[in-house]
């Protein structure tokens, strides 16, 4: 099974590499003794992320999550990076493809499937709902320092 590669790390950052998107199928997430999800890898803990979690997943043609799920507190953003498929929230199904982004509230009953002919690759970012305020959009500071490579 494929492993995440640590690229660099210091006091204020960590960097990893999950590899090429067309090789995500080499990962397998073990959720329990009888539940294995091929093509899925979580990365937050490898980065010591403190405010969110993320995963990459690749669905082979004709595959799907196989279950609906919700969250207690976490909203999710799904970024579709390649392929075509369908996403379902609360019984409403709609097409997704490269460039599609879907936000789902914690209570939304969601699932995804690849009904296309090539792998459907997505990035999912999970974070606590209702925590980002208008002032957070201006949280960044541009520093008066030259960038030195």
Buried (B, 14 or more C-beta within 10 A) or exposed (E): EEEBEEEEEEEEEBEBEBBEBEEBBBBEBEEEEEEEBBBBBBBBEBBEBEEBBBBBBBBEBEBBBEEEEEBEEBBBBBBBBBBBBBBBBEEEEEEBEEEBEBEBBBEBEBBBBBBBEEBBBBBBBBBBBEEEEEEEEEEEEEEEEEEEE
